[in-house]
Amino acid sequence: MTAEVVDWLFSEEIDCLLTHHPLFFRPLKSLREDDPWTQLIVRLIRAEKVVISYHTNLDAAPGGVTEVLAEALGFKCEKALKPVSPDLPKIGLGRMAYVEFPISVSEIARKLASLIHFPVFTVGPDRKVKRVAICAGSGAGLIPKVLQNGAEAYITGEVKHHVARDVELVGLSMVVADHYAMEVYFLKNLKERLAARFPGLKISLFKGRSPFHPVTN
């Protein structure tokens, strides 16, 4: 949620806003109009705007954020990296996925960059792989699960320097992208699915951008 999103909401006369990240990402102690963040919330409340934030619910769900990205890259999903329960192995955070024919890590990175229109980096050896782990957004916390499941490469976003160095030491290949860019890719898919399910509903998509802006020479 940003000031630009709230202004767009009012200018387009939108009644209900679907977001990935929740409005209340951190606990609030007060709602003040002189605070840059909470004044946005006050505006929404006073105008009786509805905000629905799905976040990790849709990350974990079948056909959710990570699965859509995995399939767009040409992978077939097997199971969740962190299932919600042993009885529901395909529901949970992250995905284990595979391709029929081996593909190089650098080629995966190029395909991802083409999909999300944002710079992508690789960590570790550039080798051909068939079995990978994927988690759209910030997935560094799932690296132990990635290793336990025997993934040859891991596709995720927002990885810290020392985490990348640790990954190099264990010989895991990684494809690392921007957190926002990986998740926002799903929104176009969501818009199409909502339009098909509710043909009489006007659906608009906010054209935002990552807070990180690439600079070229």
Residue, then its C-alpha position, 0 to 999 in steps of 0.5 A: m500500500t502506497a500513497e499512489v495506490v490510495d490516490w488511484l483508488f479514489s480517482e478511479e472510484i474503486d470500492c474494493l481493493l485487493t492487495h498482496h501485502p496486508l495493510f497492517f503489516r506491523p502492529l499499530k499503536s495509534l491512527r494519526e493523520d499527521d503520520p505518513w503511514t497511518q493517515l492513509i488508513v484513516r482516509l480509507i476508513r473515512a471513505e468506507k473503502v474495503v481492502i482485502s489482503y491475501h498475502t501468504n494465504l495465496d502464496a500457499a494456495p494451489g494456483g497461487v502466486t508461486e505456482v503461477l510463476a513456476e508454470a510461466l517459467g515452464f516448471k511443473c509443481e510437485k509439492a509445497l516446500k513447507p506444507v501446512s500439514p502432512d495430509l496436504p502436501k501440495i498446500g503451503l509456502g514455496r514449491m518443489a518443481y521440475v522440467e522434463f529436459p535440463i535447463s541451465v540456471s542462467e537460462i532460468a534467470r533470463k526467462l524470469a527477467s523477461l517475465i517480470h521485466f526486472p534485473v535478475f541475479t544468479v548465485g552459485p554454479d551455472r549448471k543444468v538442472k531439472r528439479v528446482a525449488i521456487c518461492a515468489g517474494s522473500g524466501a530465504g527462510l525456506i533455504p533449509k527446506v530447499l536443501q532437505n528436498g534435494a533441489e538443484a536450484y532455488i528461485t526466490g527474491e530478496v536474499k541478503h549478502h551473507v545468505a548468498r555466501d552461505v548458499e555458495l558454500v553448500g553448492l546450491s545454485m540460486v536465481v534471485a529477483d526483486h521481491y515486488a516484481m516476482e509477486v506483482y507478476f501474479l496480479k495480471n493472472l488474478k485479474e483475468r481469473l476474476a474477469a472470467r468468474f465475474p463478467g459484470l464486474k469492473i476490474s482495474l489493475f494499478k500499474g505500480r513499480s518496485p521501490f528499487h529502481p534499476v539504473t543503467n549506464 
